[in-house]
């Protein structure tokens, strides 16, 4: 195991059905490390119902607890299938509001790189929990994610194209992240 100081923290973010969970597994298979899954999926499976606004703090705290547990183990590469940005954007999209502490908690943590997955070039796939079959809705989620990353000067790389193109670009980007002390040049415009 590495120390927390040596650990690289990678986040996959963007709209549903863009390949975050799949790429998390591909990246782990290639580079090792630890994957933190999306807590809201666990929450919905446990509760067997749709979420409501009152669930947002519970879901966010669950995501943070999973992330903190993984950070404490200090793997060389920590791969987050999502983080609080998705919780914030979904809360706004579904309920028109978001507890302000979510953004504060998100900004209090350091992430080395965000892979922002585009909805363009891949088909939406229903899975019983996804709710944005319209490309325009997923594109808005992508645009909102991009805006937040830029506004808060977070390092990111846009991942787009078909599935093989996404895989190649993601693996190349992560290889560069692992080989560097800092990820300059990852922030795109």
C-alpha positions as CSV (number, residue, x, y, z in Angstrom):
1,X,0.0,0.0,0.0
2,X,1.0,3.6,-0.6
3,X,0.7,6.4,1.8
4,X,-2.3,8.8,1.6
5,X,0.2,11.4,0.3
6,X,1.2,9.1,-2.6
7,X,-2.3,8.1,-3.5
8,X,-3.8,9.4,-6.8
9,X,-7.6,10.0,-6.6
10,X,-9.4,9.7,-9.9
11,X,-13.1,10.5,-10.3
12,X,-15.4,9.4,-13.2
13,X,-18.2,11.9,-13.6
14,X,-20.8,12.8,-16.1
15,X,-24.3,11.7,-17.1
16,X,-25.8,8.3,-16.7
17,X,-25.2,5.6,-19.3
18,X,-21.9,7.2,-20.4
19,X,-19.7,4.3,-19.1
20,X,-18.5,5.4,-15.6
21,X,-18.9,2.1,-13.9
22,X,-17.6,0.1,-16.8
23,X,-14.5,2.3,-17.2
24,X,-13.9,2.2,-13.4
25,X,-13.6,-1.6,-13.8
26,X,-11.4,-1.3,-16.9
27,X,-9.1,1.1,-15.2
28,X,-8.8,-1.0,-12.1
29,X,-8.1,-4.1,-14.2
30,X,-5.3,-2.3,-16.0
31,X,-3.7,-0.3,-13.1
32,X,-5.0,-1.9,-9.9
33,X,-6.2,0.3,-7.1
34,X,-9.5,0.4,-5.5
35,X,-12.9,1.3,-6.9
36,X,-15.6,3.1,-4.8
37,X,-19.0,2.5,-6.3
38,X,-22.0,4.8,-6.5
39,X,-23.8,4.8,-3.1
40,X,-27.2,5.9,-4.5
41,X,-27.5,2.6,-6.4
42,X,-27.0,0.7,-3.1
43,X,-29.5,3.0,-1.4
44,X,-32.2,2.5,-4.0
45,X,-31.6,-1.3,-4.0
46,X,-31.9,-1.3,-0.1
47,X,-35.0,1.0,0.0
48,X,-36.8,-0.5,-3.0
49,X,-38.2,2.9,-3.9
50,X,-37.4,6.1,-5.8
51,X,-35.5,8.7,-3.9
52,X,-37.0,12.0,-2.5
53,X,-35.3,15.2,-1.5
54,X,-35.2,14.2,2.2
55,X,-32.9,11.3,1.0
56,X,-30.2,13.5,-0.4
57,X,-28.2,14.0,2.8
58,X,-28.3,10.3,3.6
59,X,-27.1,9.4,0.1
60,X,-24.4,12.1,0.2
61,X,-23.2,10.9,3.6
62,X,-23.1,7.3,2.4
63,X,-21.0,8.3,-0.6
64,X,-18.6,10.2,1.6
65,X,-18.4,7.3,4.1
66,X,-17.5,4.9,1.3
67,X,-14.9,7.4,-0.1
68,X,-13.4,8.0,3.3
69,X,-13.1,4.3,4.1
70,X,-11.3,3.8,0.8
71,X,-9.0,6.8,1.3
72,X,-8.0,5.5,4.8
73,X,-6.7,2.3,3.0
74,X,-4.5,4.6,0.8
75,X,-4.4,2.5,-2.3
76,X,-1.9,3.8,-5.0
77,X,-4.9,4.6,-7.2
78,X,-8.4,5.4,-5.8
79,X,-11.0,5.3,-8.5
80,X,-14.3,6.9,-7.7
81,X,-17.2,5.8,-9.9
82,X,-18.8,9.1,-8.8
83,X,-18.6,11.7,-6.1
84,X,-20.7,14.5,-4.6
85,X,-20.9,16.5,-7.8
86,X,-23.4,13.9,-9.2
87,X,-25.4,14.0,-5.9
88,X,-25.6,17.8,-6.2
89,X,-26.6,17.9,-9.9
90,X,-29.2,15.1,-9.5
91,X,-30.6,16.9,-6.4
92,X,-31.0,20.1,-8.5
93,X,-32.4,18.2,-11.6
94,X,-34.9,16.1,-9.6
95,X,-35.9,18.4,-6.8
96,X,-34.8,21.9,-7.8
97,X,-32.7,22.3,-4.7
98,X,-29.6,20.9,-3.0
99,X,-28.3,21.0,0.6
100,X,-25.5,23.6,0.5
101,X,-23.2,21.5,2.6
102,X,-22.7,19.1,-0.3
103,X,-20.7,21.5,-2.3
104,X,-18.7,22.6,0.8
105,X,-17.8,19.0,1.5
106,X,-16.9,18.4,-2.1
107,X,-14.6,21.4,-2.3
108,X,-12.9,20.3,1.0
109,X,-11.5,17.2,-0.7
110,X,-8.7,16.9,-3.2
111,X,-9.1,15.0,-6.4
112,X,-6.2,14.6,-8.8
113,X,-8.2,14.2,-12.0
114,X,-11.8,14.0,-13.2
115,X,-12.7,11.9,-16.3
116,X,-15.8,13.7,-17.6
117,X,-17.7,11.3,-19.8
118,X,-19.7,12.7,-22.7
119,X,-23.2,11.3,-23.5
120,X,-22.4,11.8,-27.2
121,X,-21.5,8.7,-29.2
122,X,-23.0,6.0,-27.0
123,X,-26.5,4.8,-26.6
124,X,-28.5,5.1,-23.4
125,X,-29.3,1.8,-21.8
126,X,-32.1,1.3,-19.3
127,X,-31.2,-0.5,-16.1
128,X,-34.2,0.1,-13.8
129,X,-32.6,3.1,-12.1
130,X,-31.7,5.4,-14.9
131,X,-34.1,8.2,-15.7
132,X,-32.7,10.3,-18.6
133,X,-33.3,8.5,-21.9
134,X,-33.3,11.8,-23.8
135,X,-29.8,12.8,-25.0
136,X,-30.7,16.5,-24.4
137,X,-31.1,15.8,-20.7
138,X,-27.9,13.9,-20.5
139,X,-26.1,16.6,-22.4
140,X,-27.4,19.2,-19.9
141,X,-26.0,17.1,-17.1
142,X,-22.7,16.9,-18.9
143,X,-22.7,20.7,-19.5
144,X,-23.5,21.3,-15.8
145,X,-20.7,19.0,-14.7
146,X,-18.3,20.8,-17.1
147,X,-19.3,24.2,-15.8
148,X,-18.8,23.2,-12.2
149,X,-15.4,21.7,-12.9
150,X,-14.3,24.8,-14.7
151,X,-15.8,27.2,-12.2
152,X,-13.8,25.4,-9.4
153,X,-10.6,24.9,-11.4
154,X,-10.7,21.2,-11.1
155,X,-8.4,19.1,-13.3
156,X,-10.4,17.1,-15.9
157,X,-10.2,15.3,-19.2
158,X,-13.2,14.9,-21.4
159,X,-13.7,11.3,-22.5
160,X,-15.8,10.8,-25.6
161,X,-16.3,8.7,-28.7
162,X,-17.6,5.1,-29.0
163,X,-16.8,2.5,-26.3
164,X,-13.3,1.4,-27.7
165,X,-12.3,5.1,-28.1
166,X,-13.4,5.9,-24.5
167,X,-11.5,3.0,-23.2
168,X,-8.3,3.9,-25.1
169,X,-8.5,7.6,-24.1
170,X,-9.3,6.8,-20.4
171,X,-6.4,4.3,-20.1
172,X,-3.9,6.7,-21.8
173,X,-5.0,9.5,-19.5
174,X,-4.8,7.4,-16.3
175,X,-1.3,6.2,-17.4
176,X,-0.2,9.8,-17.6
177,X,-1.7,10.6,-14.2
178,X,0.0,7.7,-12.6
179,X,3.4,8.6,-14.1
180,X,3.2,12.3,-13.1
181,X,3.7,14.0,-9.8
182,X,1.0,16.5,-10.7
183,X,-1.5,16.5,-13.5
184,X,-0.8,19.7,-15.4
185,X,-2.2,19.9,-18.8
186,X,-5.3,17.8,-17.9
187,X,-7.6,20.8,-17.5
188,X,-9.3,21.3,-20.9
189,X,-11.0,24.4,-22.2
